[in-house]
Each structure stands twice: as C-alpha cells, then as structure tokens.
Amino acid sequence: MTKGYIFDLDGTIYLDDDIIPGVPEAIQELKNRGDKVVFLTNKSIARRTDYVTKLNGLGIEVELDEVINSNYITAHYLKNEMSAGDTAYVIGEQPLFDELLEAGIELASEAANATHVVLGWDRQFTYVKLNDAFQAWRNGAEIIATNPDRTCPVQGGEIPDCGAMIGALEGATGQPVKQITGKPSSLMSDYVLENVLKLNADQCYMVGDRLETDIRMANEAGIHSVLVMTGITTPAMLEKAADRPAFVLESVKDIASL
C-alpha cells in the first residue's frame, strides 16, 4: 500500500543551509519504493520556488507541487473568504506579498481600510506596521496569521518567528487572531491530504521537529506523528509534552525503518 510522508523543513530536513546527514538518501528510498513525499513548511519568508531550488541544491529531487508553504495556504484561505472589493494589509517579507499577489489577492493601499490583515514573519517589523494592523483591526478587519511558530531553528540556536508578530498585535487588541493558516491548522493538513497526497490520513506520516505544530497537527488530523530530534525539541521538552508523537526518531535518516 502506498504511504504518504509529509516532511517539515527547518530542523527536520536541514538547518540553515546545511542538510541533515542521511536525509537525501532516506527520502530517495521512500520514493524508490513508491511512497509519496511532500514538504510542508510554516516559514513565510521564502517562496515555494525558493524551496524547490534549495532542496534540489541539497541533493533532494523535488517538484513544485511537492512543496507547500504557509503563504500558499494563506492565499487559498483568502480566496475563499474575501468578497469583491475586500483588501488585505500584509505584514511580512516580499515572498509573502509575491505569492498572495500571484494568487489574485487584492492588497490594501491604505491599511486602515483593509478588510483583512495578514501577519507573516517579518524581520523588518516596526511599531508603524503594528499600529497600521491595529487600526485596521479597530475598523473591523479580520486578523489572519501564516503560522504560530514563536521561533525558527538555526545553527546554534533559534531566532524569533511569526509568533512574535502575533504576540505584538494580540497584546494591543487583547484578542487572539481569528485564523492561523499554517501548522497546526486543519487548513494545511486537509489541503495536503485531499489535494497533494490524495491519501487517507491513516496512510500518512507527518515528520517534524516541533511538538506544538507538526505533532499537534498530525494527531488532530489522524495522521501518524513522527518527531525527529534534530531541531527545536529536546528530550526534556518531550518528557513533559502534551502533544505526544506516535514515533520518535533520531533523524529523518531513520524514516524508512517505520
């Protein structure tokens, strides 16, 4: 029976620009035996085409339809939610703007008049942007975030991610964002199962390094959850975790043994 494997990227497949040893060989082994593979990332600061280029450069052969990012799911969500005349004010980096525009999402010329606010990871985040989003919210805009990740794993540690932007706006509004489109949202798991892998949840494995996104999404969707210990999660974090993986592996290099 064909199985589907959904792989997180940062901390699971690579760290920064360094491939985790044994990963390309393990991915190729899955494909050689006829299993389906898709890469799924919450990171909003790169385009899907950028990930294809990076993965191919790291020795993993991948096509565009095998890579889904939170920008793509955000655009898919907005296309279903926005009406004629609606506009989105976006906090994020150029790849998020590019992929929303490519999907036909109308961007706001004036933040205060936007019907939707999209929060993505923004390494040039400022008080002005925060205030713009806050004023849009005061005028009734719906708040959407690409992902809830507080940090992103890098070589030698972590750096703040989109969760920091969410925290700033929630601190001002006193209310949680209405919708998170990336992991652990069912928007992402449903899209991948129904439109990419085209398999039942119990035929699939979600492989990632983060308990509150990768593992939680898999468990809630009925996908087999696989934690790898190459990224954010430490043994101490795993020991007290509320989100428990079905399997724990040292690395993706061991994935074929499941």
DAUR-V962148 format. One record per residue. RES is the residue in one letter. PHI is phi in whole degrees, -180 to 180 (999 if undefined). PSI is psi in whole degrees, -180 to 180 (NA if undefined). D_FIRST is the distance of its C-alpha to the first C-alpha in whole Angstrom. Layout:
RES & PHI & PSI & D_FIRST
RES & PHI & PSI & D_FIRST
//
This chain:
M & 999 & 134 & 0
T & -66 & 136 & 4
K & -114 & 157 & 6
G & -115 & 135 & 10
Y & -121 & 122 & 13
I & -109 & 116 & 16
F & -110 & 128 & 19
D & -65 & 167 & 23
L & -108 & -73 & 25
D & -63 & 125 & 29
G & 85 & -9 & 29
T & -116 & -50 & 25
I & -98 & -39 & 25
Y & -150 & 167 & 29
L & -124 & 120 & 32
D & 55 & -117 & 34
D & -107 & 16 & 34
D & -109 & 122 & 33
I & -66 & 143 & 29
I & -77 & 128 & 28
P & -53 & 136 & 28
G & 87 & -8 & 25
V & -69 & -49 & 23
P & -57 & -41 & 23
E & -65 & -40 & 21
A & -67 & -42 & 19
I & -63 & -43 & 17
Q & -65 & -36 & 18
E & -62 & -41 & 15
L & -62 & -45 & 13
K & -66 & -38 & 13
N & -63 & -31 & 14
R & -90 & 4 & 10
G & 97 & 8 & 9
D & -81 & 158 & 9
K & -97 & 144 & 11
V & -130 & 136 & 14
V & -139 & 146 & 17
F & -108 & 133 & 21
L & -132 & 117 & 22
T & -129 & 142 & 26
N & -82 & -14 & 29
K & -68 & 124 & 31
S & -102 & 5 & 34
I & -98 & 14 & 36
A & -145 & 152 & 34
R & -83 & 160 & 33
R & -57 & -40 & 29
T & -64 & -33 & 30
D & -64 & -40 & 32
Y & -68 & -38 & 29
V & -60 & -47 & 27
T & -61 & -45 & 30
K & -65 & -46 & 30
L & -64 & -43 & 27
N & -61 & -39 & 27
G & -68 & -24 & 31
L & -93 & 5 & 29
G & 97 & 13 & 27
I & -114 & 115 & 23
E & -75 & 124 & 23
V & -147 & 144 & 22
E & -103 & 164 & 23
L & -59 & -38 & 25
D & -74 & -2 & 22
E & -99 & 5 & 20
V & -125 & 123 & 23
I & -125 & 128 & 24
N & -116 & 171 & 27
S & -67 & -28 & 29
N & -60 & -44 & 32
Y & -63 & -44 & 29
I & -69 & -36 & 28
T & -61 & -46 & 32
A & -62 & -42 & 33
H & -61 & -43 & 30
Y & -64 & -47 & 32
L & -65 & -37 & 35
K & -60 & -32 & 35
N & -85 & -22 & 34
E & -98 & -32 & 37
M & -85 & 143 & 40
S & -102 & 170 & 42
A & -57 & 131 & 45
G & 94 & -14 & 47
D & -72 & 149 & 45
T & -137 & 157 & 45
A & -118 & 132 & 43
Y & -95 & 127 & 45
V & -115 & 130 & 43
I & -108 & 119 & 43
G & 169 & -170 & 41
E & -104 & 172 & 41
Q & -54 & -39 & 41
P & -57 & -36 & 37
L & -67 & -47 & 37
F & -57 & -47 & 40
D & -59 & -46 & 38
E & -75 & -28 & 35
L & -70 & -44 & 37
L & -63 & -41 & 39
E & -61 & -31 & 37
A & -84 & -1 & 35
G & 88 & 17 & 38
I & -78 & 128 & 39
E & -81 & 123 & 43
L & -93 & 148 & 44
A & -77 & 136 & 48
S & -82 & -28 & 51
E & -126 & 120 & 52
A & -56 & -42 & 50
A & -62 & -24 & 52
N & -95 & 0 & 52
A & -69 & 144 & 48
T & -90 & -18 & 46
H & -139 & 144 & 43
V & -118 & 129 & 43
V & -110 & 121 & 40
L & -102 & 121 & 40
G & -125 & 174 & 38
W & -64 & 128 & 39
D & -139 & 108 & 42
R & -82 & 2 & 44
Q & -119 & 34 & 47
F & -64 & 136 & 47
T & -135 & 168 & 50
Y & -62 & -35 & 53
V & -61 & -44 & 53
K & -65 & -41 & 50
L & -60 & -46 & 49
N & -65 & -40 & 52
D & -58 & -46 & 51
A & -65 & -40 & 48
F & -64 & -43 & 50
Q & -66 & -38 & 53
A & -62 & -43 & 50
W & -62 & -42 & 48
R & -60 & -29 & 52
N & -91 & 10 & 52
G & 102 & 7 & 49
A & -67 & 144 & 46
E & -83 & 134 & 43
I & -99 & 127 & 41
I & -127 & 140 & 38
A & -123 & 143 & 36
T & -70 & -33 & 34
N & -166 & 156 & 33
P & -97 & 3 & 34
D & -58 & 123 & 34
R & -72 & -36 & 37
T & -139 & 166 & 37
C & -121 & 132 & 35
P & -72 & 136 & 34
V & -135 & 170 & 36
Q & -58 & 122 & 37
G & 89 & 3 & 40
G & 158 & -139 & 39
E & -143 & 158 & 38
I & -133 & 153 & 40
P & -60 & 142 & 41
D & -120 & -159 & 38
C & -61 & -27 & 38
G & -56 & -29 & 38
A & -69 & -38 & 42
M & -68 & -41 & 43
I & -61 & -46 & 41
G & -60 & -39 & 43
A & -65 & -47 & 46
L & -71 & -39 & 46
E & -65 & -32 & 45
G & -64 & -33 & 48
A & -81 & -42 & 50
T & -84 & -27 & 49
G & 75 & 11 & 49
Q & -132 & 148 & 45
P & -70 & 153 & 42
V & -60 & 149 & 40
K & -70 & -41 & 39
Q & -144 & 131 & 35
I & -108 & 126 & 33
T & -91 & -28 & 30
G & -85 & -176 & 28
K & -53 & 135 & 27
P & -95 & 20 & 27
S & -61 & 142 & 27
S & -68 & -19 & 25
L & -57 & -41 & 26
M & -76 & -47 & 24
S & -65 & -42 & 21
D & -62 & -43 & 21
Y & -62 & -45 & 21
V & -66 & -43 & 18
L & -66 & -45 & 16
E & -83 & -34 & 17
N & -111 & -19 & 19
V & -110 & -64 & 17
L & -77 & -35 & 13
K & 56 & 47 & 13
L & -131 & 160 & 11
N & -71 & 154 & 12
A & -58 & -39 & 13
D & -74 & -2 & 12
Q & -95 & -1 & 8
C & -121 & 156 & 11
Y & -126 & 130 & 14
M & -100 & 121 & 17
V & -116 & 117 & 19
G & -158 & 176 & 23
D & -108 & -1 & 26
R & -120 & 125 & 28
L & -68 & -46 & 28
E & -80 & -7 & 29
T & -120 & -67 & 27
D & -60 & -54 & 24
I & -72 & -41 & 23
R & -63 & -45 & 25
M & -61 & -46 & 23
A & -60 & -48 & 20
N & -62 & -42 & 21
E & -70 & -28 & 23
A & -90 & -8 & 20
G & 82 & 17 & 18
I & -89 & 143 & 16
H & -64 & 126 & 15
S & -98 & 132 & 18
V & -129 & 116 & 19
L & -95 & 132 & 23
V & -110 & 146 & 24
M & -99 & 37 & 28
T & -107 & 1 & 29
G & -128 & -122 & 30
I & -70 & -43 & 32
T & -75 & 132 & 31
T & -104 & 163 & 33
P & -57 & -37 & 33
A & -66 & -40 & 36
M & -65 & -42 & 34
L & -64 & -39 & 31
E & -60 & -34 & 33
K & -109 & 15 & 35
A & -73 & 141 & 32
A & -80 & -33 & 31
D & -92 & 104 & 28
R & -99 & 128 & 26
P & -77 & 151 & 23
A & -72 & -33 & 20
F & -136 & 149 & 20
V & -127 & 126 & 23
L & -123 & 151 & 23
E & -61 & -40 & 26
S & -162 & 164 & 24
V & -59 & -24 & 21
K & -57 & -20 & 21
D & -98 & 7 & 20
I & -64 & -34 & 17
A & -67 & -16 & 14
S & -78 & -10 & 16
L & -69 & NA & 14
//
